[in-house]
Amino acid sequence: MDDEELPPGYRAEWEADVVLRDGTVARVRPIRPSDASLVHRFHAAQSDESIYLRFFAPLRRLSDSDVHRFTHVDYVDRVALVVTMREEIIGIGRYDRIDSRSAEVAFNISDHYQGKGIGSVLLEHLAAIARDMGISRFTAEVLPQNRKMLAVFADAGYEVARHVEDGVVEVGFDIEPTDRSRAVEMSREHRAEASSLRALLAPSVIAVVGASRRREAIGTQVLERIVDAGFTGKVHPVNPNVRTLRRRKAYPSVGAIPEQVDLAVIAVPAHAVLEVVDECAEAGVKALLVVSSGFAEQGKDGAHLQAELVRRARGAGMRVVGPNSFGIINNDTGVRLNASLAPVVPPQGRFGLFSQSGALGIAVLASAARRNLGISTFGSAGNRVDVSGNDFMQYWIDDDSTDAVGLYLESMGNPRKFSRIARNLALIKPVIVVKSGVSRFGVPPGHRVRPTKARPEVFSAMLKQAGVIRVENVHQLFDVAQLVTHQPLPAGDRVAIVSNSAALGTLTADACTSWELTVTHGPVDLPSEATAEEFRTALRAAFDDPRVDSVLTCFIPPLVTGDADVAAAVRDAAAESTKPVAATFLGMRGVDDGHSTVTGTGGSTRAIPVYAMPEDAVRALASATRYGQWRARDRGTPLAPPGINRRIAEDVVETVLSVDPKGRRLGEDEAHALLAAYGIDVWTKREARSVDEAVQAAEDVGYPVVLKSTAPMLRHQGGVGGLRVDLRDEAALRGAWSSLTDRLAPLDADRLVVQRMATPGVPCVVTSDEDPLFGPVIGFSVAGLPTELLGDIAYRIPPLTDVTVSELISSVKAAPVLHGHRGSAPVHRAALSDLIARVSVLADDLPEVASLVLNPVNAHPGGVEVLGAEIVLAPAPRRADPGRRSLT
C-alpha cells in the first residue's frame, strides 16, 4: 500500500516478517481500515468454538460497526496487529489502554494456523509496542476452556497472576522483560529459524526450474549435481519445452508436479524469476534457492526486482536463499544433497561452512577438498536477501552432525542479532569468521547493509565479545577449522614442541612466544634420521607431561623415515591423550585421517591437522587456545543496577523531542536529570562572567575549586593551558581568574566555569553512541593522550554482563594506570564498573540517546566522580534487532 493511502498515525516500523514454529514466514503489521473485508473473511472461516472463545458469544457474523471499530485504531491507546500469509489474515492481536500504565489484550488465531506460535508472536510484538507507549501491564479475560490462550500467557516467561470471577479467568502480568521472558523469546526464535533451514537443507522433494538440454545452462548443471550426488529424495525438472531430462519426467510448471515440493531451485533469467516465485507460492512450496543473477548487484532496476522477489516470497510464507546464490550442500548420508555449482565437493565431515560470495564459494569448497577437510553442510547466501549466516548458525546449534562452523562474510546486515546467535553457538561449538572490515568499501553490490559510523575496532570487539574466532583469510579459516574439528580444545596455553630439526623447533618456539603461548616442554630436537618409533616415544613423553596442554610436532622428511610412518606415530601418540596436537610436515597441508592426504599405516583413526609451516600451526593453535579460554570463563550476570527510574528518563526524552522533534544537545540541567534517573550523579559547573561571580560560585560549591575554560579546544586537556586547580581561597581564585583571562582573551576562549575540586585520580572517558548498524556502542578509555592521540579506546555492545564490563576496562592498553601503576593506589574498580553498567543499560533502554560522553570521569581509590557530561538526543532509530522477533 502506498504511503498516502495509509491511515493517520500508522506505524510502518511495526511491520515485520517473522518465522513461525513450523519454519514458514508470516507478516506482522498494524491493522488498517482497508482490512475490513479481510476481517470479515477471517471471522467467517472460524469455527463456532473459536468464535465463542474469543467473543464469549456465538457471533456467526460480525456487524459492520464492530469491524469498523476493530479496524479503526489510533495506534497509541488502541493498537491492533494482524498476521498475514498469502494476503489473508491468519491472526489478530490488540490492546486497548485501560489507564496510563495498563491495557487489556486479546487475540484471535485462525483455526487453520493454530499451533504455529502466532499468539506468542503477537504477544511479543504487542508487549514491545505497549512498553514504548508507556504501558507496563497487560490484563486479559479468558474463558477457562480456552487452554491454548491461557498457555500463551503462561509460557511467555512473565509472572502471570490469575483469578476466576463470574466464570471468566482474569489474567494480569507486567510486560517489562525478565530474564525468563527474554530466554523464552530467543528460544522460540531459534527453534523457528532452525526449522525453516531444514526445508532447505533436508528437503524430500526438489523442483529445478530452468534445467534444459543445454549442458552449459545453470539449471542443467544444478540438476546434474543433485542427481550425481545421489540425492535420497525426489527431484523434478521443470521446463515446458521438454518431456524428460536426465531420465526424469519434466513438468511444465511447479504447480504441475503431483506432490508437495519442499525446495524449488530457480535458475531462469532474472526477468522471469517473479513469475516462477508466484507459481511456487500457488503450489505451496516451502523454500526457494535462487541461483539466477541480475538483481541488486546490477543496479537500481535489479534492486527493485530483488525487493519484489523477497516481498512475494515472504508473503507466501517461503524462505529464500539468494538471489545470485552459489547453492547449498548437505553431505548427510540420509540426504546427499548437492544443489550447487561446485565441480568439487569436499568429503562428508563435521564442519559447517557458509559463504556469501558465489565465486569465492567455489574456491572455498575446492580448498576444503584439497585439505581433506570434510564438511557437513554448506550454504551460499548470494545477495543475502533473506537467509543469512544468522539462520545457518541457528540451524547448526542443534545439528548433531556439525562440530565446528566457518563463515566467510562480505557484509553483515544485523550485527546485534549475529552477536547474540554467535554467542549461543560458540558456547558449544567453535565459530570461525573471515571478515575484512565493516567499511562501505567492503560491501559488495546487491547486499542490503545499513551505514555505520563505528570504527573497525567495534566489529572486532563484537566478535570477541561473542567468542568468535576471527581470522584474516580463507587460508587461516581452514587452518583453524582442521584443528578444532579434529582435536580437543586446549586446556591452557602450555605447549610442548617435538621436532627432527633444530631450526624448525626454534621457529615454532619463536612463533609460540609471539602468539603468547608458553613453551613448557622442549623444543625436543630429534636427529634428522630419527625413526618413527623414536618420534612415537618423544611424543608420548610430551603428551604425558602434566605441564603440557598442547603438542606441536615438526617433521622434515629425511631419506630414511617416510611421511606415512611419522604420521602414524603422531596419530598413535595423540590417540592415547586428551590433549590436542598439530603437525608441521613441510610443504603439506590438510587433515590426515590415515586414509588420504598422508597415508598412514598405524592403527589409530584419530585425524591430525597438518600444516606446511610451523607459523600456520601455531597461529591455529593460539586461536583454539584463546577460544577454549573464552568458553571456560564465567559468562557473568546481566546488568541490573539498582536505583534506576526509567519513567523519569523517558519523560525527559519525550519532553525534549516534543519541542525539538529533530533532536538536539541537552542543556546541563536536562542532561543531569536524564543521568540522575539512571543513578549517575554529575558534578555541577557554575559559569562565571566576572571574577565576583566566580567567587560567589566557589562559595556555593565549596573550596577548593577548579577554574577552567569551556572552549572546545581547551576542555579536558589538563596542564595549565585552560585550567587552574586546587584553588583553596578567594585570593587564589582571583589570581587564577586574572591569569587565565589575560592568557585566553586573545584566543576568544575566556568563558570560564567554576567546579568543586575533585580527589586526585585517573581521568577516564565513558561514551555511548547509537550506530545505525550496531545499535548502542559503549566506549571506555583513559582520558588525554591515550584517547586523543593513540586511539586507545575499548568497545562493547549491550546488553552487557558484569564480566564484559570488567573485560572492557581491562582491555585498554592504558589499563595499568588504573591498577596502581608505579606505586600509585589503584582506583575503585567496582565504582567504575557500576558507572559503565549504568551507561550501558541507559543506552540499551533509550535509542533516542544518539550520543553520550562522560568526560572526564575521575576514578580514584575512593570511587568515581563524573565531572562533565554531554548528551545529544535524536528520534529513535529502528534498531536492527528490535527486541521482538523479526527477519531483517
Secondary structure, DSSP 8 states (H G I E B T S, - for coil): --GGGS-TT--GGG-EEEE-TTS-EEEEEE--GGGHHHHHHHHHTS-HHHHHHHHSS--SS--HHHHHHHH---SSSEEEEEEEETTEEEEEEEEEE-SSSEEEEEEEE-GGGTTSSHHHHHHHHHHHHHHHTT--EEEEEE-TT-HHHHHHHHTTTS-EEEEEETTEEEEEEE-S--HHHHHHHHHHHHHHHHHHHHHHHS-SEEEEET--S-TTSHHHHHHHHHHHTT-SSEEEEE-TT-SEETTEE-BSSGGGSSS--SEEEE-S-HHHHHHHHHHHHHHT--EEEE----SGGG-HHHHHHHHHHHHHHHHTT-EEE-SS--EEEE--TTT-EEEE--SS---EEEEEEEES-HHHHHHHHHHHHHTT--EEEEEE-TT-SS--HHHHHHHHHH-TT-SEEEEE-S--S-HHHHHHHHHHHHTTS-EEEE----SGGG--TT-------S-HHHHHHHHHHTT-EEESSHHHHHHHHHHHHHS---SSSEEEEEES-HHHHHHHHHHHHHTT-EEEEEEEE--TT--HHHHHHHHHHHHH-TT-SEEEEEE---SSS-HHHHHHHHHHHHHT-SS-EEEEETT--EEE-SSSSS---SS----EEEESSHHHHHHHHHHHHHHHHHHHS----B---SS--HHHHHHHHHHHHHH-TT-EE--HHHHHHHHHTTT--B---EEESSHHHHHHHHHHH-SSEEEEE--TTTTT--TTTSEEEEE-SHHHHHHHHHHHHHHHGGGT---EEEEE---S-EEEEEEEEEETTTEEEEEEEETTHHHHTT---EEE-SS-BHHHHHHHHHTSTTGGGGS-GGG-----HHHHHHHHHHHHHHHHH-TTEEEEEEEEEEEETTEEEE--EEEEE------SS-SS--B-
